[in-house]
Amino acid sequence: MFQEYNEVPLPFPPKPRRSALWLVAAVMVVAGAAVLTAVTARSDEPVTDSVGIIDGAAVAVTGPMRIDVSHGLPRTVLRSGSDVIVKSGTARLDLTDGGTISICGPAHFSVLRVGNQLTLALDTGTIHLSIEHGPAVTVYTPLLQIQPIAIGDGPQDALVGFDTTGAMCVRAYRGAVRLEQQLTSQNIVVPQSSDILLVNGQLDGLRSGGDRCACDPELTKYSPPPHLEVVPPATPTEEANAKPLGSGEIVSPLPLDKPAAKEGPIYKILVPPLIYNANAEVQPEVDTSQIVVLRSVRVRPTLIFQGRVEGDSAATDPPVAAPTPPRPAAANPPKPSAKSNNPASNSVVDRVVHFVRKLWSRGS
C-alpha cells in the first residue's frame, strides 16, 4: 500500500536569494554608469540656444547664461531668454552663427532664439547690426517690428535706436530695412543709405534723421586687458655679495627721511561722561565748568653756535706809555683868580673898568 519514493538530486543546485539580489544591484550600477556617460557626452555638445558672447565694461545680464573661459579670460555667453542692461558706455555681442551687434548705452534689451531666427526686444538705447552670413534678426520695439533685408547675398548693416527725446532712429547702411506697425500692420521699406526719424512710432510722419543716433562698431571692439608679466628679482651672485659697499658697483639705498614732527601746539579737550537717566523726563545737561582744555607745546632747545674765524689777524695795538708820577701838592695852593674862573672876565665892561683903574692910579 505504501510506495517508497527516492529523492533524485538535481544536476545544478538552486541559487540562493542573496545571489539574485547581488545580480540586480550589479545591473543597476551598470545602468547608472551608462546614464552618467550619456549625460557627460551630451554636456560637451554645443548648446543650441546659445546666442553669442557679450563684452562690455558695465553690462548686467539676468536669465539663462553661462561663463566660458577662453585664453584665461572669462566670457559671458548669452542664451535664449537673457535680459541685458548696458548701464553706460558700449558693449559688443558676437553672435554664435556669425555677425556682431554693437550696443551703445544706456540700453536695455532681451534676446530670444528659435532655430535660425534671432529676436531682440529693444527697450532703450541704440544697436548696430552687422551680419554677413548669420541668423535672421528681427528687432521689436514697443510699437514697431524692424527687420533688415539683404540685397541679393549682400551683408546686412543697419542701426536702430532711440535718441534723447525718445524718437526712434532707423538707418540702413547696407541692405534695406522693413518697418511694420504692430497695431495697424502698416509697413514701409527704408532703402539702402537712407536715414529716417519716427516720432511716437508713427509711420505717417517720417522725417530725416540727420545723424540723431550713432553707435560706431569700431568703438565697441573688445580689447583684452594687457597681460602683466611678473619678473622675479635677480638673485645676487657670490661675486656681488663679496664686494663691499661703496665700491661703485653696488649702491646702498639711501635712508628715508622721517616726516618732521609737528611743532604747533596740541589741544586736548576733556569732557565729563554723559549721564542718561531713564526715569527722568529731562536729561541733565553737561556741566561746562568741568570741561578742561589741555594745551601741549614742545619747548625748542637752546641753539649754541660753535665755529672759528679764518683770515688775517688784526694789527697789534701800540705800546702804552708808562704813567708819570704825580707831583707833590703845594702847601698853599694859589687861589684861582676871578678873572680866570669867570668866563665873562674878558667882556667889554671889564676892559673899561681896568682902563679906568689905570688912569686913576696915574693921577694919584
C-alpha positions in Angstrom: 0.0 0.0 0.0 2.8 2.3 0.7 5.3 3.2 -2.0 8.7 4.5 -1.3 10.0 7.5 -3.2 13.6 8.2 -3.5 14.8 11.9 -4.0 16.9 12.3 -7.1 19.5 15.1 -6.8 19.4 17.9 -9.5 22.4 18.4 -11.7 22.7 22.2 -10.6 21.8 23.3 -7.1 19.3 26.2 -6.9 20.9 29.7 -6.3 20.1 31.4 -3.1 18.1 34.6 -2.8 21.2 36.6 -1.9 22.9 35.9 -5.2 19.8 37.2 -7.0 20.0 40.4 -5.1 23.6 40.9 -5.9 22.8 40.4 -9.6 20.1 43.1 -9.6 22.4 45.6 -7.8 25.1 45.0 -10.4 22.6 45.6 -13.3 21.6 48.9 -11.6 25.2 50.1 -11.2 25.9 49.4 -14.9 22.7 51.2 -16.0 23.7 54.2 -13.8 27.1 54.4 -15.3 25.7 54.3 -18.8 23.3 57.2 -17.9 26.2 59.3 -16.5 28.3 58.6 -19.6 25.5 59.8 -21.8 24.9 62.9 -19.8 28.6 63.8 -19.8 28.9 63.3 -23.6 25.8 65.4 -24.1 27.2 68.3 -21.9 30.2 68.5 -24.2 28.0 69.1 -27.2 27.3 72.8 -28.1 24.2 74.3 -26.7 21.7 75.0 -29.4 20.1 78.0 -27.6 23.4 79.9 -27.4 23.1 83.5 -28.8 26.6 84.8 -28.5 29.4 86.3 -26.3 28.9 89.8 -24.9 31.7 92.0 -23.7 31.4 95.4 -22.1 32.6 97.5 -19.2 29.2 98.0 -17.4 27.0 95.1 -18.5 24.4 93.3 -16.3 22.9 90.0 -17.5 19.9 88.2 -15.9 18.3 85.0 -17.0 19.8 82.0 -18.7 23.6 82.4 -19.4 26.9 80.7 -18.8 30.5 81.6 -18.3 33.2 80.3 -20.6 37.0 80.8 -20.1 39.0 81.5 -23.3 42.7 82.1 -23.1 42.5 82.6 -19.4 39.7 85.3 -19.7 36.1 84.8 -18.7 33.5 85.4 -21.3 29.7 85.8 -20.8 27.6 83.7 -23.2 24.0 84.8 -23.7 21.4 82.2 -24.1 17.8 82.3 -25.4 15.8 84.4 -22.9 18.7 86.5 -21.5 17.9 90.1 -20.4 20.8 92.6 -20.8 21.3 96.0 -19.4 24.2 98.2 -20.6 24.5 100.8 -17.8 26.9 103.1 -19.6 29.5 103.1 -22.4 29.4 100.5 -25.1 29.1 96.7 -25.4 29.6 94.1 -28.2 27.7 90.9 -28.9 29.4 88.4 -31.1 26.8 86.1 -32.4 27.4 82.3 -32.4 26.2 81.9 -36.0 28.2 84.9 -37.3 27.8 88.6 -37.2 28.1 91.3 -34.5 25.7 93.6 -32.7 27.1 96.8 -31.2 25.2 98.3 -28.3 25.6 101.9 -27.1 24.2 102.6 -23.6 22.4 103.2 -21.6 20.4 100.4 -23.2 18.1 97.6 -22.2 17.1 94.6 -24.4 16.4 90.9 -24.3 17.2 88.1 -26.8 15.3 85.1 -27.9 16.5 82.4 -30.3 14.4 79.8 -32.1 16.3 77.8 -34.7 18.0 80.3 -37.1 15.7 83.1 -36.0 17.0 85.7 -33.5 14.7 88.2 -31.9 15.8 91.3 -30.0 13.3 93.2 -27.9 14.8 96.7 -27.6 13.5 99.0 -24.9 16.1 101.8 -24.7 19.5 102.5 -26.3 20.9 102.1 -29.8 22.1 98.9 -31.5 24.1 98.5 -34.7 23.6 95.2 -36.7 26.5 93.9 -38.9 25.6 90.5 -40.3 27.1 88.9 -43.4 26.1 85.3 -43.2 24.3 84.8 -40.0 20.8 84.3 -38.4 17.8 86.3 -39.5 17.4 89.1 -36.9 14.2 90.8 -36.0 14.1 93.8 -33.7 10.9 94.6 -31.7 10.2 97.9 -30.1 7.0 98.8 -28.2 5.2 99.8 -31.4 7.3 98.6 -34.4 8.7 95.5 -35.8 12.0 96.1 -37.6 13.7 93.5 -39.9 16.9 94.1 -42.0 16.7 92.8 -45.6 19.7 91.7 -47.5 20.0 92.7 -51.2 21.0 89.5 -53.0 23.7 87.7 -51.0 25.0 91.0 -49.6 25.5 91.8 -45.9 23.0 93.4 -43.6 24.2 96.6 -41.8 21.5 98.7 -40.1 21.1 100.9 -37.0 18.1 101.1 -34.7 17.8 103.2 -31.6 16.3 105.9 -29.6 17.6 109.5 -29.2 17.5 111.6 -26.0 14.0 112.9 -26.8 12.5 109.4 -27.2 12.2 109.5 -31.0 13.3 106.3 -32.9 16.1 106.4 -35.5 16.4 103.8 -38.3 19.4 103.9 -40.6 20.1 101.4 -43.5 23.9 101.3 -44.3 23.9 98.2 -46.5 20.7 96.5 -47.5 17.2 97.7 -46.7 15.1 97.7 -43.6 11.4 96.8 -43.3 9.3 98.6 -40.7 5.9 97.3 -39.7 3.4 98.9 -37.2 2.3 96.3 -34.8 -1.1 97.8 -34.2 -2.2 98.8 -37.7 0.1 96.3 -39.8 1.2 99.3 -41.8 4.7 98.7 -43.3 7.3 100.6 -45.2 10.8 99.7 -46.6 13.7 102.0 -45.9 16.1 101.8 -48.9 19.8 101.4 -48.6 21.8 104.5 -47.5 18.7 106.2 -46.0 18.1 107.6 -42.5 14.7 108.3 -41.0 13.3 109.5 -37.7 10.0 108.4 -36.3 8.1 110.3 -33.5 5.7 108.2 -31.3 6.2 105.2 -33.5 4.0 106.6 -36.3 5.0 105.8 -39.9 3.0 108.7 -41.3 5.2 111.5 -40.1 8.7 110.3 -41.3 11.5 112.8 -41.2 15.2 112.8 -42.0 17.2 111.5 -39.1 20.2 113.8 -39.6 22.6 111.6 -37.6 20.5 111.9 -34.5 21.6 108.4 -33.3 25.1 107.0 -33.6 26.8 103.8 -32.5 30.2 103.1 -34.1 31.1 99.4 -34.2 34.8 100.3 -34.1 34.3 101.8 -30.6 32.7 98.6 -29.3 35.5 96.2 -30.3 36.7 94.2 -27.4 40.3 94.8 -26.4 41.6 92.3 -23.8 43.4 93.8 -20.8 47.2 93.9 -21.1 49.0 90.8 -19.8 51.3 91.8 -17.0 54.3 89.5 -16.7 55.8 89.3 -13.3 59.6 89.2 -13.5 61.3 87.9 -10.3 64.2 89.9 -8.9 67.6 88.8 -9.9 69.4 86.9 -7.2 72.7 88.4 -6.3 75.7 86.4 -7.3 78.6 85.4 -4.9 80.9 88.0 -6.5 78.4 90.7 -5.9 78.0 89.7 -2.3 81.7 89.6 -1.8 82.2 93.2 -3.0 82.0 95.9 -0.2 79.6 98.7 -0.3 80.8 101.9 -1.9 82.9 100.2 -4.4 81.0 101.9 -7.2 79.2 98.8 -8.5 76.7 98.2 -5.7 74.8 101.2 -4.4 73.4 101.0 -1.0 69.9 102.5 -0.6 69.6 105.9 1.0 67.8 106.1 4.3 64.3 107.5 4.0 63.7 110.9 5.7 61.3 110.7 8.6 58.5 113.2 8.5 59.2 116.2 10.6 57.2 116.3 13.8 54.6 119.0 14.1 55.8 121.9 16.2 52.4 123.5 16.7 50.5 123.2 19.9 48.3 120.2 20.5 44.9 120.8 22.1 43.1 118.1 24.0 39.6 118.6 25.4 38.4 116.5 28.4 34.6 116.4 28.8 32.9 114.7 31.7 31.0 111.5 30.9 27.4 111.9 29.7 24.7 110.7 32.1 21.4 109.2 30.9 18.6 108.6 33.4 15.7 106.6 32.0 13.4 107.7 34.8 14.0 111.4 34.3 11.8 113.3 31.8 14.6 115.8 31.1 18.1 114.6 30.9 20.8 116.6 32.9 22.9 118.9 30.8 26.7 118.7 30.7 28.4 120.9 33.3 30.6 123.2 31.2 32.6 124.2 34.2 34.1 120.7 34.3 35.4 120.8 30.7 39.1 121.0 30.7 41.2 122.1 27.7 44.8 120.9 27.7 47.4 122.6 25.6 50.6 120.8 24.9 53.6 122.5 23.4 57.2 121.4 22.7 59.9 123.7 24.0 62.6 124.3 21.5 66.2 123.6 22.6 68.7 126.4 23.1 70.8 127.0 20.0 74.6 127.1 20.5 76.7 128.1 17.6 80.3 126.9 17.5 83.0 127.9 15.0 86.1 129.8 14.3 87.1 132.9 12.3 89.5 132.4 9.5 91.7 135.1 7.8 94.5 137.7 8.7 94.8 138.6 12.4 94.1 142.2 13.4 97.0 144.7 13.8 98.6 144.9 17.3 97.8 147.9 19.5 100.7 150.5 20.1 102.5 150.2 23.4 101.1 152.2 26.2 103.5 154.8 27.7 104.3 154.5 31.4 102.3 156.8 33.5 104.2 159.8 35.0 104.3 160.0 38.8 102.2 162.8 40.2 103.8 166.0 41.5 103.6 166.7 45.2 100.9 169.2 46.1 102.0 172.7 47.3 101.4 173.7 50.8 99.4 176.8 49.9 98.0 176.4 46.5 97.3 179.6 44.8 93.7 180.7 44.6 92.3 180.9 41.2 91.6 184.5 40.2 88.2 185.6 39.5 89.2 186.6 36.1 90.5 183.1 35.2 87.5 181.4 36.7 85.0 183.9 35.4 84.3 183.3 31.7 82.9 186.8 31.4 86.2 188.5 32.5 87.1 189.3 29.0 84.0 191.2 28.4 83.9 194.9 27.3 82.8 196.1 30.8 85.8 194.5 32.5 88.1 196.1 30.0 86.6 199.6 30.6 86.9 199.1 34.4 90.6 198.1 34.0 91.3 201.1 31.8 89.8 203.5 34.4 91.8 202.0 37.2 95.0 202.5 35.2 94.1 206.2 34.7 93.2 206.7 38.4 96.5 205.2 39.5 98.5 207.6 37.3 96.6 210.7 38.6 97.2 209.9 42.1 
